Amino acid sequence: MARKNRRNPKPVRGRRYESRRGKPRPCTVCPQGGVDWKDTGFLRKYMSDRGKIRGRRVTGLCPNCQRQVATAIKNAREMALLPYVGGK
């Protein structure tokens, strides 16, 4: 017969765990209707200081808008409006 593990019981899922997540942030791109690759000031908000594209969890965008932002950043890099690699 197996003993119960009293030190590490199974976590109980309930209201206590659901409230930690908080409200989901609304997508900032959806109301605008799209992303323009020529708007470098807007696109820099979604890049790190090293030049990497930030993830969807960090930016709070919906999946469709995250794809649009990533494509717009790549187009702006190709046109030499944004750097591929950030400075020191």
Secondary structure as the mmCIF struct_conf table of DSSP 4:
data_model
#
loop_
_struct_conf.conf_type_id
_struct_conf.id
_struct_conf.beg_label_comp_id
_struct_conf.beg_label_asym_id
_struct_conf.beg_label_seq_id
_struct_conf.end_label_comp_id
_struct_conf.end_label_asym_id
_struct_conf.end_label_seq_id
HELX_LH_PP_P HELX_LH_PP_P1 ALA A 2 LYS A 4
BEND BEND1 ARG A 6 ASN A 8
HELX_LH_PP_P HELX_LH_PP_P2 PRO A 9 ARG A 13
BEND BEND2 GLY A 14 GLY A 14
HELX_RH_AL_P HELX_RH_AL_P1 ARG A 15 GLU A 18
TURN_TY1_P TURN_TY1_P1 SER A 19 ARG A 21
HELX_LH_PP_P HELX_LH_PP_P3 LYS A 23 CYS A 27
BEND BEND3 THR A 28 VAL A 29
HELX_RH_3T_P HELX_RH_3T_P1 CYS A 30 GLN A 32
TURN_TY1_P TURN_TY1_P2 GLY A 33 GLY A 33
BEND BEND4 GLY A 34 GLY A 34
TURN_TY1_P TURN_TY1_P3 TRP A 37 LYS A 38
HELX_RH_AL_P HELX_RH_AL_P2 THR A 40 ARG A 44
TURN_TY1_P TURN_TY1_P4 LYS A 45 TYR A 46
STRN STRN1 MET A 47 MET A 47
TURN_TY1_P TURN_TY1_P5 ASP A 49 ARG A 50
BEND BEND5 GLY A 51 GLY A 51
HELX_LH_PP_P HELX_LH_PP_P4 LYS A 52 LYS A 52
STRN STRN2 ILE A 53 ILE A 53
HELX_LH_PP_P HELX_LH_PP_P5 ARG A 54 GLY A 55
HELX_RH_AL_P HELX_RH_AL_P3 ARG A 56 THR A 59
HELX_RH_AL_P HELX_RH_AL_P4 PRO A 63 GLU A 78
TURN_TY1_P TURN_TY1_P6 MET A 79 ALA A 80
BEND BEND6 LEU A 81 LEU A 82
BEND BEND7 TYR A 84 VAL A 85
#
